[in-house]
Amino acid sequence: MYLMRIGAVGAERPVARVDDDTYVDLSDVVTDFGETFFGTGGLDRVRPVVAERAATGQVFRLTGERIGAPIARPHQILCIGLNYRDHAAESGMAVPDEPILFTKSPNTLVGPNDDVRIPRGSTKPDWEVELGIVIGRRTSYLGSMEEARDAIAGYVVVNDVSERAFQLERGGQWAKGKSAETFNPAGPWLATADEIDDVLALDMWLDVNRVRRQNGNTKTMIFDPSFIVHYLSQFMVLEPGDLINTGTPSGVGMGFDPPLWLKPGDVMELGISGLGAQCQRVVGPR
């Protein structure tokens, strides 16, 4: 099942993607794809509805409507840093022995094709294509990798947009280089876990102005999704609908010599096999 939210900002309605052109409307049975939905068995509740409506032709055509993030604003956005060996190398940092954890403000979440806004004072804005994990139930202290897999509702493309000067040159934690408005485009859809045959065999890519900058595969992750969920559950309660960004392969702007930074007018296009593609225009500060 592939969940989407379409419509104007703040007025998105929940739907299920059937194919590239059509969807099943779920707004009469679901308020939104958020914490309550995932935490009360919402996925199992809507599966037969989606199947029946698709089978009987109760579908609608996508006609250029805005696509929002496929989940409502989560309780938290958690991020794993340096989770690809090649990215650690290009960053000049050691490969971590345990997952590096930082947070991103939940209000960074935007749709997959919404503008990305460079914040005031920014000098080094950067891109990062990543696999996002969406948590499916409230959980903590998971006892096994199997339990961790069962706690995953699905997967989504994210762009972990970053401001490297804020992140690395201003002291303190990475969060302030990650949390500017619009810094977490997500979507276009959430693929439920059963739709992904092998989460460690997904091609991922990112272009800037039609030039390929990132070209990787989830198989090169250091810590895989089940390990990440199990690990995080030992330190905190994961809530339904929480989003975890799992790291990026090499090819980010700061890894080039000289570095490449985003500027107003740039266009980022990115995607992951089976999870769709995004396209964002970069705009200047407010």
C-alpha positions in Angstrom: 0.0 0.0 0.0 1.2 3.5 -0.9 -0.1 6.4 1.2 -0.1 10.0 0.0 -1.5 13.3 1.2 -2.6 15.7 -1.5 -3.9 19.3 -1.4 -3.0 22.7 -0.2 -0.7 23.2 2.7 -2.6 22.6 5.9 -5.5 21.1 4.0 -4.0 17.9 2.7 -6.3 14.9 2.5 -5.3 11.2 2.9 -5.3 9.0 -0.2 -3.8 5.7 -1.4 -1.8 5.7 -4.6 -3.0 3.1 -7.2 -0.5 4.0 -9.9 1.2 7.0 -11.4 -2.1 8.5 -12.5 -4.8 7.4 -10.0 -5.5 7.2 -6.3 -8.2 6.0 -3.9 -9.6 8.8 -1.7 -9.6 7.9 2.1 -10.7 11.2 3.5 -14.1 9.8 4.4 -12.6 7.0 6.6 -9.3 8.6 7.8 -8.7 12.0 9.3 -5.0 12.0 8.5 -1.9 9.8 8.4 -0.5 10.8 11.8 0.1 9.4 15.3 -3.5 8.4 15.9 -3.8 6.6 12.6 -0.6 4.6 12.9 -1.1 3.9 16.6 -4.6 2.5 16.3 -4.1 0.0 13.6 -4.9 2.4 10.8 -2.9 0.5 8.1 -4.8 -2.7 8.7 -8.1 -0.8 8.8 -7.7 0.9 5.4 -6.2 -2.0 3.5 -9.5 -3.7 2.6 -11.0 -0.3 1.8 -8.2 0.5 -0.6 -8.4 -2.9 -2.2 -12.2 -2.8 -2.6 -12.3 0.7 -4.1 -9.5 0.0 -6.5 -11.1 -3.2 -7.6 -14.5 -1.5 -8.2 -13.0 1.5 -10.0 -13.6 4.0 -7.3 -10.5 5.9 -8.2 -9.6 9.5 -9.0 -7.0 10.9 -11.3 -4.1 13.0 -10.1 -4.5 16.3 -11.9 -1.6 18.4 -10.8 -2.7 18.8 -7.2 0.0 19.6 -4.7 1.5 16.6 -3.0 2.2 17.0 0.7 4.4 15.0 2.9 2.8 11.5 3.2 2.6 11.7 7.0 1.3 14.5 9.2 3.7 16.4 11.4 5.4 13.7 13.5 6.1 13.8 17.2 9.8 13.8 16.3 12.2 13.6 13.4 15.3 11.6 14.4 18.4 11.4 12.2 21.4 9.1 11.9 24.6 10.8 10.9 27.5 9.3 8.9 25.6 6.1 8.2 27.4 5.4 4.8 31.2 4.8 4.8 31.7 6.9 1.7 29.9 9.8 3.2 32.0 9.6 6.4 35.1 9.6 4.3 34.1 12.6 2.2 33.2 14.4 5.4 36.7 13.7 6.9 35.1 11.9 9.9 35.6 8.5 11.4 33.1 5.7 10.7 31.1 5.5 13.9 31.0 2.5 16.1 27.4 3.2 17.1 24.8 5.3 15.3 25.3 9.0 15.6 21.9 10.5 16.6 20.7 14.1 16.2 17.3 15.6 15.9 15.5 17.8 13.3 12.6 20.1 14.2 9.3 18.4 13.1 8.2 21.6 11.5 10.9 21.2 8.8 8.6 18.6 7.1 7.3 19.8 3.7 6.0 18.1 0.6 8.3 16.5 -2.0 8.0 19.2 -4.5 7.7 22.2 -2.2 10.3 25.0 -2.4 13.4 24.7 -0.1 14.2 28.0 1.5 17.7 29.0 2.4 17.7 30.5 5.9 19.0 33.9 6.9 22.7 34.0 7.4 23.3 30.8 5.5 26.6 30.4 3.6 26.8 26.6 3.1 23.4 25.0 2.3 23.7 21.4 1.2 21.6 18.4 0.0 21.3 14.8 1.2 19.1 12.1 -0.3 18.0 9.7 2.4 15.8 6.7 3.2 13.2 7.7 5.8 11.6 5.2 8.3 8.1 5.8 9.6 7.3 4.1 13.0 4.1 2.2 13.1 3.5 1.8 16.8 4.5 3.2 20.2 7.5 1.2 21.3 10.6 1.1 23.5 13.2 -1.4 24.7 12.7 -3.6 21.7 14.1 -7.1 22.4 15.1 -8.2 18.9 15.6 -7.2 15.3 12.3 -9.0 14.4 10.4 -6.8 16.8 12.1 -3.7 15.3 11.0 -4.7 11.8 7.5 -5.2 13.0 7.5 -1.7 14.5 8.2 -0.1 11.0 5.1 1.1 9.2 7.0 1.9 6.0 9.6 3.9 4.1 9.8 7.3 2.3 12.2 9.4 0.4 13.6 12.4 2.3 15.9 15.2 1.5 17.9 16.0 4.7 18.7 19.6 3.7 21.5 21.0 5.8 23.3 24.2 6.5 26.9 23.2 7.0 28.2 26.4 8.6 25.4 26.3 11.2 26.0 22.5 11.7 29.7 22.3 11.9 31.2 25.8 12.6 28.8 27.3 15.1 29.5 24.9 18.1 26.9 22.8 19.9 24.8 20.2 18.3 24.0 19.5 14.6 20.3 20.2 15.1 20.7 23.9 14.3 22.2 23.2 10.9 19.3 20.8 10.1 16.2 22.6 11.4 15.5 25.6 9.2 12.0 25.8 7.7 11.5 23.5 4.6 14.6 21.5 5.4 12.9 18.1 5.3 11.0 17.4 2.1 9.4 14.0 2.3 7.4 11.8 -0.2 5.8 11.6 -2.6 4.4 8.5 -0.9 4.9 6.2 2.1 5.4 2.6 0.9 4.3 0.2 3.6 7.0 -2.2 4.7 5.4 -5.1 2.9 5.8 -3.3 -0.4 9.6 -3.3 -0.2 11.2 -6.7 -1.0 14.7 -5.7 0.3 15.2 -2.4 2.0 18.9 -2.9 1.6 18.8 -3.0 -2.2 17.3 0.4 -3.1 19.1 2.7 -5.6 19.2 6.3 -4.5 20.2 9.4 -6.5 20.2 13.2 -6.4 20.7 15.7 -9.2 21.3 19.5 -8.9 20.4 21.4 -12.0 20.3 18.1 -13.9 23.8 17.2 -12.9 24.1 13.9 -11.0 25.7 14.5 -7.6 24.7 11.5 -5.5 24.4 7.9 -6.8 24.2 5.3 -4.1 22.4 2.2 -2.8 21.0 1.4 0.7 23.1 -1.8 0.7 26.1 0.4 1.7 24.5 1.5 5.0 26.5 0.9 8.1 23.5 0.4 10.3 20.4 -1.0 8.7 16.8 0.2 9.4 16.0 -2.7 11.8 19.2 -2.1 13.8 18.5 1.7 13.9 15.0 1.2 15.3 16.1 -1.4 17.8 19.0 0.8 18.9 17.0 4.0 19.3 14.3 2.1 21.3 16.9 1.5 24.0 17.2 5.3 24.7 13.7 6.7 24.0 10.1 5.9 23.3 9.3 5.9 19.6 5.8 7.2 18.8 3.6 6.1 15.9 4.3 8.3 12.9 7.8 9.3 14.1 10.2 9.8 11.2 13.8 8.6 11.2 16.2 9.8 8.5 18.8 7.1 8.0 21.8 8.9 6.5 23.1 9.7 3.0 25.7 8.3 0.6 28.6 10.3 -0.8 28.1 13.2 -3.2 26.9 16.0 -0.9 28.0 19.5 -1.6 30.6 19.7 1.1 32.4 16.7 -0.2 33.5 18.4 -3.5 36.7 20.2 -4.0 35.9 23.1 -3.9 32.6 22.5 -2.1 29.3 23.1 -3.9 26.6 25.0 -2.1 23.0 25.5 -3.0 21.9 28.9 -4.2 18.5 30.5 -5.1 17.3 29.2 -8.4 18.9 25.8 -8.1 16.7 22.7 -8.7 17.2 19.5 -6.7 15.8 16.2 -8.2 16.1 13.1 -6.1 14.6 9.6 -5.6 14.8 6.1 -4.3 13.7 3.0 -6.3 10.2 2.0 -5.3 9.7 5.2 -3.3 9.3 7.8 -6.0 11.0 11.0 -6.8 11.1 14.6 -5.6 11.9 18.0 -7.2 12.5 21.2 -5.2 13.3 24.7 -6.3 15.7 26.6 -4.0 14.6 30.0 -2.9 16.2 32.8 -0.9 15.6 33.8 2.7 12.5 35.5 3.8 
